Amino acid sequence: MRSMTNFQHLVIDERIGGRVGGVHGPRELLFWGAGTPVPTRMPEKLDYRHAQRFATRQAREIAGELYPGPVLMPRGMLRALDPVLAVAMGPARLRREAFRIALQQALRGRPDGPLMLALWSSATAGEIDHPLVLELMDRMPEPMPDAPATRAELLEELRPRVELVARWALRLAQRDQDAAIGPATHLGCGLVLTRLLADLPQHLSAGKVPLPAEDLAAAGATPEDLVAGVRTPVVNEFLSRQVDWTRSLLHDGLPVCDAVGSRLARGLRAAVLRARHLLDQVGDPQCDLFRRRPTISKQVRLRCAVRAWWPVRADSPQPPSA
């Protein structure tokens, strides 16, 4: 027996008699949770409840502070979106042929492992077209541009991926995609940029600057200024520009709340309020983004949940001191 300490996927190559981690024979792809012993052979019956819990746990790790809580949107829809996020941002990004084989088997009704079972259940419940599933998983391995020249270049990379996830979500919500897909994509891009800004120190430590170079130059800053990790006036100006841009995307995405049901609309408004709270911390010169990661306390989460019952205005950011 072998315990896997992190979220990993175990790929067994096609060699007959191959053995990795105690698993014998050619198996395409197995997914197991943190600390779960890898069995010596594939179980005959998969536990859907375990698959759902595992997908939710992975989605929480990926979404971080932006993960819903308290849950205002329909809980069943959120659980159906969890495996989409977990698979798309996890094993799908590794560009392995074994993953694509396992995905095709899952779409044929033969899911192998908890994540694939949860993804198959989500696609079946939403009557998701298989080409949409394959297109989403094919786009995720494409690397994001390092130091994109302009905002348009960055959005050009983000929009196709976000739009596919938005179409999946709207299909689950049984809503008109033509009316809602535009603002839903804006909202999704705003949430992704919020996460990029909150995780900026991690990206810089990996040698990447995932934000537009034109804004960096307009603020009079250089990538070296960001890597230094000091909130100088030019760095503050650059972060302020990024915060304003992200806020505008979130605001442009708010009309999607008028195209979905009331419960889902409350969940989306709460997501916008949580994102604004993170952006307030990123843009606050007194908040050391490089040494203290922006967070959302339980009190702020509860306040956002209560505030989400009413329409959200463009000029109602959450105070950073909360």
C-alpha positions as CSV (number, residue, x, y, z in Angstrom):
1,M,0.0,0.0,0.0
2,R,1.1,3.5,-0.7
3,S,-0.4,6.8,0.4
4,M,-0.5,9.8,-1.8
5,T,0.1,12.9,0.2
6,N,-1.1,15.4,-2.5
7,F,-3.7,15.5,-5.2
8,Q,-2.1,13.4,-7.8
9,H,-3.1,11.3,-10.7
10,L,-1.5,7.9,-11.3
11,V,-0.8,7.1,-14.9
12,I,0.0,3.5,-15.7
13,D,1.7,3.1,-19.0
14,E,0.7,0.6,-21.7
15,R,3.4,-1.9,-21.0
16,I,2.0,-5.2,-20.2
17,G,2.8,-6.1,-16.6
18,G,3.8,-2.5,-15.8
19,R,3.7,-1.6,-12.2
20,V,3.5,1.8,-10.5
21,G,2.6,2.3,-6.9
22,G,1.4,-1.2,-6.3
23,V,-1.1,-1.2,-9.3
24,H,-0.5,-4.1,-11.7
25,G,-1.4,-4.1,-15.4
26,P,-2.2,-1.4,-18.0
27,R,-4.6,1.0,-16.4
28,E,-5.2,4.3,-18.2
29,L,-5.9,6.7,-15.4
30,L,-6.7,6.5,-11.7
31,F,-7.6,9.4,-9.4
32,W,-7.3,9.2,-5.6
33,G,-7.7,11.7,-2.8
34,A,-5.1,13.1,-0.4
35,G,-3.9,10.4,2.0
36,T,-6.0,7.7,0.3
37,P,-4.1,4.3,0.0
38,V,-3.8,3.2,-3.6
39,P,-5.3,-0.3,-3.9
40,T,-3.7,-3.1,-5.7
41,R,-6.5,-3.3,-8.2
42,M,-9.4,-1.2,-9.4
43,P,-12.5,-1.5,-7.2
44,E,-15.5,-3.0,-9.0
45,K,-18.0,-0.4,-7.7
46,L,-17.4,3.3,-7.5
47,D,-18.9,5.3,-4.6
48,Y,-20.7,8.4,-6.0
49,R,-20.8,10.1,-2.7
50,H,-17.1,9.7,-2.2
51,A,-16.6,11.0,-5.8
52,Q,-18.7,14.1,-5.1
53,R,-16.9,14.9,-1.9
54,F,-13.5,14.4,-3.5
55,A,-14.4,16.7,-6.4
56,T,-15.7,19.3,-4.0
57,R,-12.5,19.2,-2.0
58,Q,-10.4,19.7,-5.1
59,A,-12.6,22.5,-6.3
60,R,-12.3,24.3,-2.9
61,E,-8.5,24.1,-3.2
62,I,-8.5,25.5,-6.7
63,A,-11.0,28.3,-6.1
64,G,-9.5,29.3,-2.8
65,E,-11.1,32.3,-1.2
66,L,-13.6,32.7,-4.1
67,Y,-15.3,29.3,-3.4
68,P,-18.9,29.9,-2.4
69,G,-19.8,29.9,1.3
70,P,-22.3,30.3,2.7
71,V,-23.9,28.6,-0.4
72,L,-26.7,30.7,-1.8
73,M,-27.0,29.2,-5.3
74,P,-28.7,25.9,-5.8
75,R,-26.5,23.4,-4.0
76,G,-27.0,20.7,-6.6
77,M,-25.7,23.0,-9.3
78,L,-22.6,23.9,-7.3
79,R,-21.9,20.2,-6.7
80,A,-22.3,19.6,-10.5
81,L,-19.8,22.4,-11.2
82,D,-17.2,21.1,-8.7
83,P,-15.9,18.2,-10.9
84,V,-15.8,20.5,-13.9
85,L,-13.4,22.9,-12.1
86,A,-11.5,20.1,-10.4
87,V,-10.8,18.2,-13.7
88,A,-10.3,21.2,-15.9
89,M,-7.8,22.9,-13.6
90,G,-6.2,19.6,-12.4
91,P,-5.4,16.6,-14.6
92,A,-6.6,18.2,-17.9
93,R,-3.8,20.7,-17.7
94,L,-1.1,18.0,-17.9
95,R,-1.7,17.1,-21.5
96,R,-1.5,13.4,-21.1
97,E,-2.9,11.0,-23.7
98,A,-4.0,8.6,-20.9
99,F,-6.2,11.4,-19.5
100,R,-8.0,11.8,-22.9
101,I,-8.5,8.1,-23.1
102,A,-10.0,8.0,-19.6
103,L,-12.2,11.0,-20.5
104,Q,-13.5,9.3,-23.6
105,Q,-14.3,6.2,-21.6
106,A,-16.1,8.3,-19.0
107,L,-18.3,9.9,-21.7
108,R,-19.2,6.5,-22.9
109,G,-20.5,5.6,-19.4
110,R,-17.4,3.9,-18.1
111,P,-15.9,6.4,-15.6
112,D,-12.6,5.3,-14.0
113,G,-12.0,6.9,-10.6
114,P,-13.8,9.4,-8.4
115,L,-13.2,12.5,-10.5
116,M,-14.2,10.9,-13.7
117,L,-17.3,9.5,-12.1
118,A,-18.3,13.0,-10.7
119,L,-17.5,14.6,-14.1
120,W,-19.6,12.0,-16.0
121,S,-22.5,12.6,-13.6
122,S,-22.3,16.4,-14.1
123,A,-22.3,16.0,-17.9
124,T,-25.2,13.6,-17.8
125,A,-27.3,15.7,-15.4
126,G,-26.8,18.8,-17.6
127,E,-27.2,16.9,-20.9
128,I,-23.8,18.4,-21.9
129,D,-22.8,17.7,-25.5
130,H,-19.7,15.6,-25.6
131,P,-17.9,18.0,-28.0
132,L,-18.3,20.8,-25.4
133,V,-16.7,18.5,-22.8
134,L,-13.8,17.6,-25.1
135,E,-13.2,21.2,-26.2
136,L,-13.0,22.4,-22.6
137,M,-10.5,19.8,-21.6
138,D,-8.5,20.3,-24.8
139,R,-8.2,24.1,-24.1
140,M,-7.0,23.8,-20.5
141,P,-3.5,22.5,-21.2
142,E,-2.7,25.6,-23.4
143,P,-0.3,27.7,-21.4
144,M,-1.3,31.2,-20.4
145,P,0.8,34.0,-21.9
146,D,3.7,35.1,-19.8
147,A,3.8,38.9,-19.5
148,P,1.0,39.5,-22.1
149,A,1.6,42.7,-24.0
150,T,-1.9,44.1,-23.7
151,R,-5.2,43.5,-21.8
152,A,-6.7,42.3,-25.1
153,E,-4.1,39.6,-25.4
154,L,-4.7,38.4,-21.9
155,L,-8.5,38.4,-22.4
156,E,-8.1,36.6,-25.7
157,E,-6.6,33.7,-23.8
158,L,-9.0,33.8,-20.9
159,R,-12.3,34.2,-22.7
160,P,-12.5,30.9,-24.7
161,R,-11.9,28.8,-21.5
162,V,-14.2,30.9,-19.3
163,E,-16.9,30.9,-21.9
164,L,-16.9,27.0,-22.1
165,V,-17.3,26.8,-18.3
166,A,-20.0,29.4,-18.4
167,R,-21.9,27.5,-21.1
168,W,-21.7,24.4,-18.9
169,A,-23.0,26.3,-15.9
170,L,-25.9,27.8,-17.9
171,R,-26.8,24.4,-19.3
172,L,-27.0,23.1,-15.8
173,A,-29.1,26.1,-14.8
174,Q,-31.3,25.5,-17.9
175,R,-31.0,29.1,-18.9
176,D,-30.9,30.8,-22.3
177,Q,-27.2,30.9,-23.2
178,D,-27.5,33.5,-26.0
179,A,-28.8,36.1,-23.5
180,A,-26.5,35.3,-20.6
181,I,-23.2,34.0,-22.1
182,G,-21.8,37.5,-22.7
183,P,-22.1,38.9,-19.2
184,A,-21.3,35.4,-17.7
185,T,-18.0,35.4,-19.6
186,H,-17.2,38.9,-18.3
187,L,-18.0,37.8,-14.7
188,G,-15.8,34.7,-15.1
189,C,-12.9,36.7,-16.5
190,G,-13.2,39.1,-13.5
191,L,-13.1,36.3,-11.0
192,V,-10.1,34.7,-12.8
193,L,-8.2,38.1,-12.7
194,T,-9.1,38.5,-9.0
195,R,-7.5,35.2,-8.3
196,L,-4.4,36.1,-10.4
197,L,-4.0,39.3,-8.4
198,A,-4.5,37.6,-5.0
199,D,-1.9,34.9,-6.0
200,L,0.5,37.4,-7.7
201,P,3.4,36.6,-5.3
202,Q,3.2,32.9,-6.2
203,H,3.3,33.7,-9.9
204,L,6.3,36.0,-9.4
205,S,8.2,33.4,-7.5
206,A,7.6,31.0,-10.4
207,G,9.2,33.5,-12.7
208,K,5.9,34.6,-14.4
209,V,4.2,38.0,-14.7
210,P,0.7,37.1,-15.8
211,L,-0.6,40.7,-16.1
212,P,-0.5,43.1,-19.1
213,A,2.9,44.7,-19.8
214,E,1.2,47.9,-21.1
215,D,-0.2,48.6,-17.7
216,L,3.1,48.0,-16.1
217,A,4.8,50.5,-18.4
218,A,2.0,53.0,-18.0
219,A,2.5,52.9,-14.2
220,G,6.3,53.4,-14.7
221,A,7.1,50.0,-13.2
222,T,9.1,47.1,-14.4
223,P,8.8,43.3,-13.7
224,E,11.8,43.7,-11.4
225,D,9.8,46.1,-9.2
226,L,7.2,43.4,-8.7
227,V,9.7,40.7,-8.1
228,A,11.3,42.8,-5.4
229,G,8.1,42.5,-3.4
230,V,7.9,46.0,-2.1
231,R,4.9,48.3,-2.4
232,T,6.5,51.3,-3.9
233,P,4.4,54.1,-5.5
234,V,4.9,52.7,-9.0
235,V,3.8,49.2,-7.8
236,N,0.8,50.6,-6.1
237,E,-0.2,52.5,-9.2
238,F,0.1,49.3,-11.3
239,L,-2.0,47.3,-8.8
240,S,-4.5,50.1,-8.7
241,R,-4.9,49.9,-12.5
242,Q,-5.4,46.1,-12.4
243,V,-7.9,46.4,-9.6
244,D,-9.9,49.0,-11.5
245,W,-9.9,46.9,-14.6
246,T,-11.0,43.8,-12.8
247,R,-13.8,45.7,-11.1
248,S,-15.0,46.9,-14.4
249,L,-15.2,43.2,-15.7
250,L,-17.1,42.2,-12.6
251,H,-19.5,45.1,-13.1
252,D,-20.0,44.1,-16.7
253,G,-20.8,40.6,-15.6
254,L,-23.6,41.6,-13.2
255,P,-26.4,41.6,-15.8
256,V,-26.1,37.8,-15.9
257,C,-28.0,37.9,-12.6
258,D,-31.1,39.1,-14.5
259,A,-30.9,36.1,-16.9
260,V,-30.8,33.4,-14.2
261,G,-33.0,32.3,-11.3
262,S,-33.2,34.2,-8.1
263,R,-31.1,31.6,-6.1
264,L,-28.3,31.5,-8.6
265,A,-28.4,35.3,-8.9
266,R,-27.9,35.6,-5.2
267,G,-24.9,33.2,-5.4
268,L,-23.4,35.2,-8.2
269,R,-23.8,38.5,-6.4
270,A,-22.2,37.0,-3.3
271,A,-19.2,35.9,-5.5
272,V,-18.9,39.5,-6.9
273,L,-18.9,40.9,-3.3
274,R,-16.3,38.4,-2.1
275,A,-14.1,39.3,-5.2
276,R,-14.5,43.0,-4.4
277,H,-13.3,42.4,-0.9
278,L,-10.1,40.7,-2.1
279,L,-9.6,43.5,-4.6
280,D,-9.9,46.1,-1.9
281,Q,-7.0,44.4,-0.1
282,V,-4.9,44.1,-3.3
283,G,-5.4,47.8,-4.0
284,D,-4.8,49.0,-0.4
285,P,-1.3,50.4,-0.1
286,Q,-1.4,49.5,3.7
287,C,-2.0,45.9,2.9
288,D,1.3,44.0,2.1
289,L,0.1,41.8,-0.7
290,F,3.6,40.2,-1.0
291,R,3.8,39.0,2.6
292,R,0.2,38.5,3.6
293,R,-2.2,36.9,1.2
294,P,-5.6,38.5,0.9
295,T,-8.2,36.6,2.8
296,I,-12.0,36.6,3.5
297,S,-13.0,36.1,7.1
298,K,-16.2,34.2,8.1
299,Q,-17.8,37.5,9.2
300,V,-17.2,39.0,5.7
301,R,-18.5,35.9,4.0
302,L,-21.7,36.1,6.1
303,R,-22.0,39.8,5.3
304,C,-21.6,39.2,1.6
305,A,-24.3,36.5,1.8
306,V,-26.8,38.9,3.4
307,R,-25.9,41.7,1.1
308,A,-26.4,39.4,-2.0
309,W,-30.1,39.4,-1.4
310,W,-30.3,42.9,-3.0
311,P,-28.9,44.2,-6.3
312,V,-25.3,45.1,-6.2
313,R,-24.1,48.5,-7.4
314,A,-21.0,49.4,-9.2
315,D,-19.8,51.7,-6.4
316,S,-20.3,49.4,-3.4
317,P,-16.9,47.8,-2.7
318,Q,-16.3,46.0,0.6
319,P,-14.1,48.0,3.1
320,P,-10.7,46.4,3.3
321,S,-10.6,46.6,7.1
322,A,-13.5,44.2,7.5
